[in-house]
Every structure is written in structure tokens, then in C-alpha cells.
């Protein structure tokens, strides 16, 4: 699914060079449900952006679904991101003037999907996350947990093989954190989609099947997660 070989990402701050990611080898198989953890500045988000093709490595190579990113043009990379990768961010990034359904439709607009099909697929995605009845609400009319579920529906609407989530529960309380991760894990089990979640929250990591720990841009450990069973209603 994802194979990163010897990837380094170097930033220059004045005369100083910083390796945010330092010669990493990472492989992620299709259908995995994993978390990427580590202290602030360890390279978690940089790694996520690299494997999501939002950024390019200073050195090393990345292949996704058998395609070498370094061999693709900018246009081909954009299409690969749009068709195969869904992104979920901490800030939701919903457009406040659009209704939930319209926000979910946006990736399909970029792919030039006809309007009737966009509507059908957006509603189907919202139903998956339990928000079919809230399709006509704008973000300001939704709770934080509901907004994050809209963002997840938007990430899923193109049927991506890979979903990348960067601190998706950072703005949520414990109950909604549990419900959002439960939703992601259920989708992973039902659809076989691959999920990689960057998180600072040990509870989130405990729900995953694999935990990659970064420190100073390097992999400190890569181990099986406990995959704790969820009882979200007990949190209330």
C-alpha cells in the first residue's frame, strides 16, 4: 500500500538545517488501522504529509499503491491524492457558508463528477457517519463531534484506499473522541480502507492495531497496538 524508503525532510532555519524526518523506512499494508505518535516536533505531521503526497521528501522515495511518487508529474500527483487519499484534519476545515452535504461534495467537484452522482455519493457518505438527517445544516449549526464526522464523510466520499488523519480528535471531548475513533475503526473493518492517525492522545493510540512512535525524526518503536475495545457510552 505505502512504501517509504530512506525518506528525509530537511528544513533550513537561518544557517541551521533540521531533519524533521530523518532517513525513515516505513511500510503500511492495505487495510491497516494504525497510529503515529511521539512528542511535539518528532516529525509526525511531516511524515503524514509526505506519505499523503502533500509534501515531497528532500531525499528518499515513496510509492503508493504501486506508483512511485517521484515518477509522477505535478498533475498526476494531484489526481492521485484526489482519487486515492482522503484527509481528515484537526480543524475540520469545513466551509461555513456551505451545508454539510455541499462540504462533502467538494472533492467530487474537483473530480468533475456530475451533480446527481455528487448528491447521491455525499448523502451516502453522510449516512455512513450517522449524519444523513443533518445534511442541510451548516457547520455553525453542528457540534464539534458532528463537524468532525462531516470532515470524515468528505474524506471518504471519493472511496479512497488510504485515509490520513492529523490529530482528528484534538478539539473534541473524551466522549466524542471515542465516537470518532470508533467510527473510523468500524469503517476500516467494513470497507478495508487503510487508516493512519497522527495523535498525541494515548487513548486514541490504544484503539489502533499498530503504533509507530517517532522521536527526533526517527522511528523509536513500531509495535502492535492493544486495540482496546470501545465502550464510549460508559464515558458519559
Secondary structure, 3 states (H helix, E strand, C coil): CEEEEEEEEEEEECCEEEEEEEEEEEEECCCCEEEEECCCCCCHHHHHHHHCCCCCCCEEEEEECCEEHHHCCHHHHHHHHHHHEEEEECCCCCCCCCEHHHHHHHHHHHCCCCHHHHHHHHHHHHHHCCCHHHCCCEHHHCCHHHHHHHHHHHHHCCCCCEEEEECCCCCCCHHHHHHHHHHHHHHHHHHCCEEEEECCCHHHHHCCCEEEEEECCEEEEEEECCCCCCCHHHCC
